[in-house]
């Protein structure tokens, strides 16, 4: 797969995301929404950063099982039940992202939602990747 991250100078400089990702490859992997569920189907972590780390780990586990790597991610959407809390923890969440997924950021969006499927879930991530 080849990817080109496009960040036009006419837009504000991106921090923790890319404005556009041009991806070419032979397989597209659509990743279902992942929350902080453990293998027993229970939400783990009481804080947003704890749940974000587990949800991202789960997303990357699904991606790796499909043969991909974090660098193959083209798009990720973050659904948060409290965007103000997400912004307040942005630096910590960014560190978690870099530790688990690196610095090749996909195109991303953060969307506030009223609630998620699991009532205890504070955050959910989904996305897609393009594999060679």
C-alpha positions in Angstrom: 0.0 0.0 0.0 1.1 3.5 -0.6 -0.3 6.5 1.3 0.1 10.1 0.9 -0.9 12.5 3.7 -2.2 15.8 2.3 -2.2 18.8 4.5 -2.8 21.9 2.3 -1.2 25.2 3.5 -4.6 26.9 3.0 -6.0 24.9 6.1 -4.9 25.2 9.7 -2.0 23.0 10.6 -3.2 19.5 11.7 -2.3 18.3 15.1 -2.9 14.6 15.7 -4.6 14.0 12.3 -4.2 14.5 8.6 -6.6 16.6 6.5 -6.6 14.0 3.7 -5.1 10.6 3.1 -4.7 9.2 -0.4 -4.4 5.5 -0.2 -3.8 3.0 -2.9 -3.6 -0.8 -2.3 -5.4 -4.0 -3.1 -7.5 -4.6 0.1 -9.8 -2.3 2.1 -10.5 -3.3 5.7 -13.5 -1.8 7.4 -13.1 -1.8 11.1 -16.2 -2.0 13.3 -16.6 0.3 16.2 -14.5 -0.7 19.2 -15.1 0.4 22.8 -13.1 -0.5 25.9 -14.6 -4.1 26.1 -12.5 -6.9 27.5 -12.6 -10.5 26.3 -15.6 -11.1 28.5 -17.6 -8.2 26.9 -17.3 -5.9 29.9 -16.3 -2.2 29.6 -13.0 -1.6 31.4 -11.5 1.6 32.7 -13.3 4.3 34.6 -11.6 7.3 32.9 -11.7 8.5 29.3 -7.9 7.9 28.8 -8.2 4.4 30.1 -11.1 3.6 27.9 -9.5 5.3 24.9 -6.4 3.2 25.3 -8.4 0.0 25.4 -10.7 1.0 22.5 -7.7 1.9 20.3 -6.0 -1.4 21.3 -9.1 -3.3 20.3 -9.3 -1.5 17.0 -5.6 -2.2 16.3 -6.1 -5.8 17.3 -8.8 -6.2 14.7 -6.7 -4.5 12.1 -3.7 -6.7 12.8 -5.9 -9.8 12.6 -6.9 -8.7 9.1 -3.2 -8.3 8.2 -2.8 -4.6 8.6 -0.7 -2.2 10.7 -1.5 1.2 12.2 0.3 2.8 9.2 -2.4 1.3 6.9 -5.2 3.3 8.7 -6.8 5.7 6.2 -9.7 7.0 8.3 -10.7 6.8 12.0 -13.8 8.3 13.6 -13.9 8.8 17.4 -17.3 8.9 19.0 -17.1 10.5 22.5 -20.0 11.0 25.0 -18.3 14.3 26.2 -16.2 16.3 23.7 -15.3 18.8 26.4 -13.7 15.9 28.4 -12.0 14.6 25.2 -10.5 18.1 24.6 -9.4 18.3 28.2 -7.5 15.0 27.9 -6.3 15.7 24.3 -2.6 15.7 25.2 -2.8 12.4 27.1 -4.9 10.8 24.3 -2.4 12.0 21.8 0.4 10.3 23.7 -1.6 7.1 23.9 -2.2 7.2 20.1 1.5 7.8 19.4 2.5 4.9 21.7 0.1 2.4 20.1 -0.3 3.6 16.5 2.7 5.9 15.8 2.7 9.3 14.0 1.3 8.4 10.6 -2.1 9.9 11.4 -5.1 8.9 9.4 -7.9 11.3 8.4 -9.9 11.7 11.6 -13.0 13.2 13.2 -14.2 13.4 16.7 -18.0 13.3 17.1 -20.0 13.8 20.3 -22.8 11.3 20.8 -25.6 11.1 23.4 -24.5 7.6 24.4 -22.9 4.5 23.0 -24.2 0.9 22.8 -22.7 0.0 26.1 -23.9 2.6 28.6 -20.6 2.6 30.5 -18.6 3.3 27.3 -17.2 6.9 27.1 -15.5 6.5 23.7 -15.7 4.3 20.5 -13.4 4.2 17.5 -14.1 2.9 14.0 -12.4 3.3 10.7 -10.9 1.7 7.6 -7.5 0.8 6.4 -6.1 0.1 2.9 -3.7 -2.9 2.8 -1.2 -3.8 0.1 
